[in-house]
Amino acid sequence: MSEERITNLEIKLSFTEDLIEKLNETAYKQQQQIEFLYRELKAIKEQASSGSGSSGGKPGGGPGDRPDALERRNGASEPGLRPHRALALGPAPHSGH
């Protein structure tokens, strides 16, 4: 195999590793958003099933109905950058070339 061909394959591998890393990060962020929305929907369903909720049945809701209040009430946190156990692929092994 020629040196030029090996170099081209190493370049392609490097771009592929970068793409996998970006896709992993995107999938992780989307999973965090899904989990947040799930918790928010669950809180809204609980409010609806308990009757008036904290808004007293008024249109527009009260200050306790803001998404950030729901997030705090349900123990949610801002989506972080830690890898999700099901999605973290980790960095691709690098060759010593």
C-alpha positions in Angstrom: 0.0 0.0 0.0 1.4 3.4 -0.9 2.3 6.0 1.6 -0.2 8.5 0.0 -3.0 6.0 0.2 -2.3 5.3 3.9 -2.3 9.1 4.6 -5.6 9.5 2.8 -7.2 6.7 4.8 -5.9 8.2 8.0 -7.4 11.5 7.1 -10.8 9.9 6.3 -10.6 8.0 9.6 -10.0 11.2 11.5 -13.0 12.9 9.9 -15.1 9.8 10.7 -14.1 9.9 14.3 -15.0 13.6 14.5 -18.4 12.9 13.0 -19.1 10.1 15.4 -18.2 12.3 18.3 -20.5 15.1 17.1 -23.4 12.6 16.5 -22.8 11.2 20.0 -23.0 14.6 21.5 -26.2 15.4 19.5 -27.9 12.2 20.6 -27.0 12.9 24.2 -28.4 16.4 24.1 -31.6 15.1 22.5 -31.9 12.4 25.2 -31.6 15.1 27.9 -34.4 17.1 26.2 -36.6 14.1 25.9 -36.1 13.3 29.6 -36.9 16.9 30.6 -40.0 17.0 28.4 -41.1 13.6 29.9 -40.8 15.0 33.5 -42.6 18.2 32.5 -45.5 16.3 30.9 -45.7 14.0 33.9 -46.0 17.1 36.2 -48.7 18.6 34.0 -50.7 15.3 34.0 -50.4 15.2 37.8 -51.6 18.8 38.0 -54.6 18.0 35.7 -55.6 14.9 37.6 -55.4 16.6 41.0 -57.9 19.3 40.0 -57.0 22.9 39.9 -53.3 22.7 40.3 -51.4 25.7 41.5 -53.0 28.1 38.9 -56.4 27.9 40.6 -58.0 27.1 37.3 -57.2 30.5 35.9 -56.1 30.9 32.3 -52.4 31.5 31.9 -51.6 29.7 35.2 -49.7 31.0 38.1 -46.1 31.6 38.8 -45.7 27.9 39.9 -46.7 26.8 36.4 -43.7 28.2 34.6 -41.5 25.5 33.0 -38.5 26.5 35.2 -40.7 26.0 38.3 -41.9 22.6 37.0 -38.3 21.7 36.3 -37.2 22.6 39.9 -40.2 20.9 41.4 -39.3 17.6 39.6 -35.7 17.7 40.5 -34.6 18.3 36.9 -31.4 20.1 36.0 -30.1 21.9 33.0 -28.8 19.5 30.3 -25.2 19.0 31.1 -22.3 17.7 29.1 -21.7 14.5 31.0 -22.1 11.4 28.8 -25.3 9.5 29.1 -24.6 5.9 30.0 -26.6 4.5 27.1 -25.3 6.9 24.5 -21.7 7.5 25.5 -19.5 5.9 22.9 -16.4 7.5 24.2 -13.6 8.8 22.0 -12.5 6.5 19.2 -9.2 4.8 19.8 -6.4 6.8 18.2 -3.7 5.0 16.4 -0.1 5.9 17.3 0.7 7.1 13.8 
